[in-house]
Amino acid sequence: MLELYHNALSTCSQKVRFALAEKEVEFKSHEINLVTGQQHDPDYVRLNPRHVVPTLVSDGIVVRESSIINEFIEDSYATPALLPSAPGDRAGVRLWVKRVDDELHGKTTGTFTHAVLTRSVVLSQPAEAQEAYLSAIPDQDEQALRRDLFALGVAAPQFGDAVERMASFLDDMESALANGPWLSGGVFSLADISIVPYIERMDSVGMSAMWKTGKRPNIERWLADIRGRPAHTKAIGDWVPAAMAKSLSNIGRAVAPEITEIIRLRDVR
């Protein structure tokens, strides 16, 4: 059986669980608490030297990086196919996945997450625990970013920059979805799976106004269709307890008016 080291709220973990759920592949779960720092435990770091989740272990083979893990899953389990058959369409899927890795993860939606959700959790702890959390981050640029986001929240200039990047990405999604129900090749694929956790994250931090109320109707329809898939519940909803989901929603609603004003001031729709 596969073993998956993951976190319930991690976007990268969610997209791997989504691929596994679509293919109905079971796995042994090892949940990693990212707030208490389990990702820095020496035993885990031996599996993943970057101190991040998820990590997949299959018959002794260690696979890291969520996009590569999903390709491994696709190669290992034939049905249902999560890549289209035409080479051009397959290339299109991989381009979307690359854009997620290059443009969204960390730089953009990671900024949203840490400015709103992580900030709320970490700042509720004693100062010593806050510093321990930050100083354990091995990437110094990432550590500096989170210090700024924890200090300023959504008022940090990096947050506004991320809003602009996200608006551009959403515009491209909206255009692509005008051509069919899914992002590439007219079939549900790893492209859709790779992106939806980030859209869900935006919803949880109070940013759904960027596609709702007619702003980007194709994205709104696409998200509703994905939420109707059983794998969505199995990969995302089932891992977040109701009390946690309510707490996250409350945190997002509290800052939503500030975020709406940032979107207006940054002149993005």
C-alpha positions in Angstrom: 0.0 0.0 0.0 1.1 3.5 -0.7 2.1 5.7 2.2 1.4 9.4 2.1 2.9 12.0 4.4 0.6 15.0 4.1 -1.4 17.7 5.9 -5.2 18.2 5.8 -5.0 21.9 4.7 -1.9 21.8 2.6 -2.9 22.6 -1.0 -0.2 20.3 -2.4 -1.4 17.5 -0.2 -5.0 18.1 -1.4 -4.1 17.8 -5.1 -2.3 14.5 -4.4 -5.2 13.2 -2.4 -7.5 14.3 -5.2 -5.6 12.3 -7.8 -5.6 9.2 -5.6 -9.3 9.7 -4.9 -10.2 9.9 -8.6 -8.4 6.6 -9.2 -9.8 5.1 -6.0 -6.4 4.3 -4.7 -6.1 3.8 -0.9 -3.1 4.9 1.1 -1.7 4.7 4.6 -1.9 8.2 6.0 0.8 10.0 8.0 -0.5 13.4 8.9 2.2 16.1 9.4 1.3 19.0 11.7 2.8 22.0 10.0 2.1 24.5 12.8 3.8 22.5 15.5 6.7 21.8 13.1 6.5 18.1 12.5 7.9 18.8 9.0 11.2 19.6 10.7 11.4 16.3 12.5 14.7 14.6 11.6 12.9 11.3 10.6 10.7 13.2 8.2 13.5 15.4 6.8 15.3 12.2 5.8 12.3 11.6 3.5 11.9 15.2 2.4 15.0 17.4 2.9 13.0 20.5 1.9 10.8 20.2 5.1 7.6 20.2 3.0 4.6 18.0 2.3 3.5 15.8 0.7 5.8 12.9 0.3 4.7 9.6 -1.2 6.3 6.3 -0.5 5.6 3.4 -2.8 7.4 0.0 -2.3 10.4 1.9 -0.9 10.4 4.5 -3.7 10.2 8.0 -2.2 8.5 10.5 -4.5 8.5 14.2 -3.6 6.9 17.4 -5.1 3.2 17.2 -5.6 3.2 17.7 -9.4 5.7 14.8 -9.8 3.8 12.7 -7.3 0.6 13.1 -9.4 2.5 12.1 -12.6 3.8 9.1 -10.7 0.2 8.2 -9.7 -0.9 8.7 -13.3 1.8 6.4 -14.6 1.1 3.8 -11.9 -2.7 3.5 -12.1 -4.1 3.6 -15.6 -7.8 4.4 -14.9 -9.4 6.7 -15.0 -6.9 8.6 -17.1 -6.0 12.1 -15.8 -4.1 13.1 -18.9 -5.8 13.5 -22.3 -4.8 11.2 -25.1 -3.7 13.8 -27.7 0.0 14.9 -27.3 -0.9 18.6 -27.7 -3.6 18.4 -25.0 -1.2 16.5 -22.7 1.3 19.3 -23.2 -1.4 21.8 -22.3 -2.1 20.0 -19.0 1.5 20.1 -18.1 1.8 23.8 -18.9 -1.0 24.5 -16.5 0.6 22.4 -13.8 3.9 24.2 -14.4 2.2 27.5 -14.1 0.8 26.4 -10.8 4.2 25.5 -9.5 5.9 28.7 -10.9 3.2 31.3 -10.4 0.7 30.3 -7.7 2.3 28.1 -5.1 4.2 30.0 -2.5 4.5 33.3 -4.3 0.8 33.9 -4.6 -1.6 31.6 -2.8 1.1 30.9 -0.1 1.1 34.6 0.5 -2.7 34.6 0.9 -2.5 31.6 3.3 0.2 33.0 5.6 -1.2 36.5 5.7 -4.6 35.3 6.9 -4.8 31.7 8.2 -1.3 30.9 9.3 -0.9 34.4 10.8 -4.1 34.0 12.9 -2.9 30.6 14.3 0.7 31.5 14.9 0.1 34.9 16.5 -2.3 33.2 19.0 0.7 31.5 20.5 3.3 32.8 22.9 6.1 34.9 21.4 8.6 32.1 22.0 6.5 29.7 20.0 6.1 32.2 17.2 9.8 32.7 16.9 10.5 29.0 17.0 8.0 28.5 14.1 9.7 31.2 12.0 13.3 30.4 12.8 12.7 26.7 11.8 11.9 27.7 8.2 15.1 26.7 6.3 14.5 29.0 3.3 15.6 32.4 4.4 13.6 34.3 1.7 10.5 32.4 2.8 11.2 33.1 6.4 11.5 36.8 5.7 8.3 36.8 3.7 6.4 35.2 6.6 7.8 37.6 9.1 6.4 40.5 7.0 3.1 38.8 6.5 2.8 38.1 10.2 3.6 41.6 11.1 1.3 43.4 8.6 -1.2 40.8 7.5 -3.1 41.7 4.3 -1.7 45.2 4.5 1.7 43.8 3.5 2.7 45.0 0.0 3.5 41.4 -0.9 -0.2 40.6 -0.5 -1.3 43.2 -3.0 1.3 42.0 -5.4 0.0 38.5 -5.1 -3.6 39.7 -5.8 -2.4 41.2 -9.1 -0.7 37.9 -10.1 -3.8 35.9 -9.1 -6.1 38.2 -11.2 -3.9 37.6 -14.3 -4.0 33.9 -13.7 -7.7 33.8 -13.2 -8.2 35.8 -16.5 -6.3 33.1 -18.3 -8.4 30.4 -16.6 -11.6 32.2 -17.5 -10.6 32.3 -21.2 -9.5 28.7 -21.3 -12.8 27.6 -19.7 -14.8 29.4 -22.4 -13.7 26.6 -24.7 -15.0 23.7 -22.7 -15.9 22.4 -19.2 -12.3 21.6 -18.2 -8.9 23.4 -18.6 -7.3 21.2 -21.3 -8.5 18.8 -23.9 -12.2 18.8 -22.8 -11.5 16.2 -20.2 -11.0 16.4 -16.4 -7.3 16.2 -15.9 -4.3 16.9 -13.6 -4.6 20.5 -14.7 -8.0 20.9 -12.9 -6.8 18.8 -10.0 -3.7 21.0 -9.6 -5.5 24.3 -9.6 -8.6 23.6 -7.6 -7.0 23.5 -4.1 -5.6 27.0 -4.7 -9.1 28.3 -5.7 -10.5 26.7 -2.6 -7.8 28.4 -0.5 -8.8 31.7 -1.9 -12.4 31.0 -0.9 -11.3 30.2 2.6 -9.4 33.4 3.1 -12.2 35.6 1.9 -11.3 36.1 -1.8 -14.2 34.5 -3.6 -15.3 37.9 -4.9 -12.6 37.5 -7.6 -14.8 35.1 -9.5 -18.3 35.3 -8.0 -21.3 37.5 -8.9 -20.6 37.4 -12.6 -16.9 38.5 -12.5 -15.6 35.2 -13.9 -18.6 32.9 -14.6 -16.7 30.2 -16.2 -14.5 29.7 -13.1 -17.6 29.8 -10.9 -19.2 27.0 -13.0 -16.0 25.0 -13.1 -15.6 25.1 -9.4 -19.2 24.0 -8.8 -18.7 21.1 -11.2 -15.5 20.0 -9.3 -17.2 20.3 -6.0 -19.8 17.9 -7.2 -17.3 15.2 -7.9 -17.1 12.5 -5.1 -13.3 12.7 -5.2 -13.4 16.4 -4.1 -15.2 15.4 -0.9 -12.8 12.5 -0.3 -9.7 14.5 -1.0 -10.5 17.8 0.7 -13.8 18.0 2.6 -13.4 14.7 4.5 -10.0 15.8 5.9 -11.2 19.1 7.4 -13.3 18.7 10.5 -16.5 20.8 10.6 -15.2 22.8 13.6 -12.0 23.6 11.8 -13.8 24.5 8.6 -16.0 26.9 10.5 -13.0 28.5 12.3 -11.2 29.0 9.0 -14.3 30.5 7.4 -14.7 33.0 10.3 -11.0 34.1 9.9 -11.6 34.6 6.2 -14.8 36.5 6.6 -13.1 38.8 9.2 -10.6 40.1 6.6 -12.7 39.9 3.5 -13.7 43.6 3.6 -10.0 44.6 3.7 -9.2 42.2 0.9 -12.0 43.6 -1.2 -10.6 47.1 -0.8 -7.1 45.9 -1.8 -8.6 44.3 -4.9 -10.3 47.6 -5.7 -7.2 49.7 -5.1 -5.0 47.4 -7.1 -7.4 47.9 -10.0 -8.1 44.3 -10.7 -11.5 42.9 -11.2 
